[in-house]
Amino acid sequence: MGGGIKRTMKASLRIFSRYLFALLFLWPFFSCNNRHPEKELNLSGTLEMTEHDVGFPVLGRLDVLKVDEGDEVKRGELLAALDRFGQAQRDYDRQVGLLARGGGNRQAVEQAELAMQDQRALAPVTGVVLTKVHETGEIVGGNSPVLVIGDRSKLWVKVYVPEGFVNRIDMGQEAEVRFDGLEKIFKGQVTFIAPQAEFTPRNVQTPEERVTQTFAVKVTLKEAPAYLRPGVAAEVRLLLREESPP
């Protein structure tokens, strides 16, 4: 009697083990086929600033360069000047004086002002000097940049969304942005979605993504504290719109 019970229990255990093995083997297939559609995307990118080239419309020797890379600047601040700036400024002041005394004309003042403006470079925005292209004493001009200024009020992260998800992202939708070493979660907004697909850029792809078609998406931060620096790594969380029913 005891031996029969043991044989029956062993047979039952073998059957149970087979069912358990089959369940474990098939579960990934069932879970993949019945999983819920993706609700969000978490994408990596790099913080960038809107950049402005600063230069001169005329050729000349760079005589004054008041800033260096990393310096903070304010909109309208004098950053650089050519060698004829001093003379152009004196000519302008003279024309203004003549006009005030009734011996000049408005056209001469305007021409002198334009000549003076051609000899100086002002900060177009409040921001930070990202690149110093030339040094004093060099010949510059012809609209080639002398400095590159980053606009602190416009910080953004570019990420690359796989083509299968881009139709579930909308212009203007909110996003969350995190940066390495910071606990704070920054609010962002989708301000650009590329009209055409491209292959994932090599500097952000993994080997498995080399043939993946993606769409570039720009997420602009709603606040731009001064301690955030361009080039730092960022993680962007985007909620996906529900898929439309077939």
Residue pairs with C-beta under 8 A, 6 or more apart in sequence:
37 240
37 242
37 243
38 165
38 240
39 239
39 240
40 237
40 238
40 239
40 240
41 161
41 165
41 236
41 237
41 238
41 240
42 235
42 236
42 237
42 238
43 159
43 160
43 161
43 235
43 236
43 238
44 159
44 204
44 233
44 234
44 235
44 236
45 157
45 158
45 159
45 160
45 204
45 219
45 233
45 234
45 235
45 236
46 157
46 158
46 230
46 231
46 232
46 233
46 234
47 155
47 156
47 157
47 179
47 228
47 229
47 230
47 231
47 232
47 233
47 234
48 155
48 156
48 157
48 158
48 230
48 231
49 127
49 128
49 130
49 150
49 151
49 152
49 154
49 155
49 156
49 230
50 150
50 151
50 154
50 156
51 130
51 148
51 149
51 150
51 151
52 124
52 125
52 127
52 148
52 149
52 150
52 151
53 145
53 147
53 148
54 79
54 80
54 121
54 122
54 123
54 124
54 145
54 146
54 147
54 148
54 149
55 121
55 140
55 141
55 143
55 144
55 145
55 146
55 147
56 80
56 82
56 118
56 119
56 121
56 140
56 141
56 142
56 143
56 146
57 118
57 141
57 142
57 143
58 82
58 118
58 119
58 141
58 142
59 139
59 140
59 141
59 142
60 82
60 83
60 84
60 119
60 139
60 140
60 141
61 82
61 83
61 137
61 138
61 139
61 140
62 80
62 82
62 83
62 134
62 135
62 136
62 137
62 138
62 139
62 140
62 146
63 81
63 82
63 83
63 85
63 136
64 78
64 80
64 81
64 85
64 136
65 79
65 80
65 132
65 134
65 135
65 136
65 146
66 78
66 79
66 80
67 73
67 79
67 80
67 129
67 132
67 147
68 129
68 132
69 129
69 130
69 131
69 132
70 128
70 129
71 128
71 129
72 127
72 128
72 226
73 79
73 123
73 126
73 127
73 128
73 129
73 149
74 123
74 126
75 123
75 124
75 125
75 126
76 122
76 123
77 122
77 123
78 120
78 121
78 122
79 121
79 122
79 123
79 146
79 147
80 120
80 121
80 146
80 147
81 119
81 120
81 121
82 118
82 119
82 120
82 140
82 141
84 119
85 116
85 119
85 120
88 112
88 115
88 116
88 118
88 119
89 116
89 119
91 112
91 115
91 116
92 109
92 112
92 113
92 115
92 116
94 112
95 104
95 108
95 109
95 111
95 112
96 104
96 109
96 112
97 104
98 104
98 108
99 105
99 106
99 108
99 109
121 146
121 147
123 149
124 149
125 149
125 151
125 152
125 153
126 151
126 152
126 153
127 149
127 150
127 151
127 152
127 153
128 149
128 150
128 152
129 147
129 148
129 149
129 150
130 148
130 149
130 150
130 230
131 145
131 147
131 148
132 146
132 147
133 144
133 145
133 146
133 147
133 148
134 140
134 146
140 146
150 230
152 224
152 226
153 224
154 220
154 224
155 220
155 221
155 224
155 228
155 230
156 188
156 191
156 218
156 219
156 220
156 221
157 177
157 188
157 218
157 219
157 221
157 234
157 236
158 216
158 217
158 218
158 219
159 216
159 217
159 219
159 236
159 238
160 200
160 201
160 204
160 214
160 215
160 216
160 217
161 169
161 214
161 215
161 217
161 238
162 212
162 213
162 214
163 197
163 212
163 213
163 214
163 215
165 240
166 193
166 197
166 215
166 217
168 240
168 241
168 242
168 243
169 190
169 193
169 217
169 238
169 240
169 241
170 190
170 241
171 190
171 191
171 192
171 193
172 189
172 190
172 191
173 189
173 190
173 238
173 239
174 187
174 188
174 189
174 190
174 239
175 187
175 188
175 189
175 190
175 219
175 236
175 237
175 238
175 239
176 185
176 186
176 187
176 188
176 236
176 237
177 185
177 186
177 187
177 188
177 219
177 221
177 234
177 235
177 236
177 237
178 185
178 186
178 234
178 235
178 237
179 186
179 228
179 232
179 233
179 234
179 235
180 232
180 233
186 221
186 222
186 223
187 221
187 222
187 223
188 219
188 220
188 221
188 222
188 236
189 219
189 220
189 222
190 217
190 218
190 219
190 238
191 218
191 219
191 220
192 216
192 217
192 218
193 215
193 216
193 217
194 215
194 216
194 217
196 215
197 213
197 214
197 215
198 213
198 214
198 215
198 216
199 210
199 211
199 212
199 213
199 214
200 209
200 210
200 212
200 214
202 210
205 212
217 238
219 236
219 238
221 228
